[in-house]
Each structure stands twice: as structure tokens, then as C-alpha cells.
Amino acid sequence: MNLDFVQWPAMLVTVVASWLVASKSEGRRNAGFWVFMLSNGLWIVWGISANANALVALQICLAAMNIRGAMKTDA
């Protein structure tokens, strides 16, 4: 199944997440980590469809770091 179109929403969500994480507002930073999680999921979907195994592995690692970041922001 060709899911090439998924890379564009994934890119947009990643950019929005980056903007949120860079905010001075704790609430926006926390939201940014969860938006990053959405982008990780989109990239994983695209990576699986494109047989990009390294990208999928990278996104899993980044998702773990985003969970860690979200937990630290909530603390």
C-alpha cells in the first residue's frame, strides 16, 4: 500500500511540535511533546509503508524521549 501522502502531514505536525516545545509556556511545551508523539506515529506509518526500517527505529527512540520530556514537564 502506497502511503506517500502521509509524509506531508507528518512533516507539518513535526514542525508544529517543534514550535510548541520551544515555547516559554510550560503548557505549550508539554503539548509539544504530545504533538511530537503524533508525528512519531505518522512517521512510523509512513516508514513501514516505505520499508524505511531505520526511520521507524529512529521514531520509536524519539517517541521514548518525547514521553520522558512530557513526564519531566509535568513534574
Buried (B, 14 or more C-beta within 10 A) or exposed (E): EEEEEBBEBBBEBBEBBEEBBEEEEEEBBBBBBBBBBBBBBBBBBBBBBBEBEEBBEBBEEBBEEBBEBBEEBEE
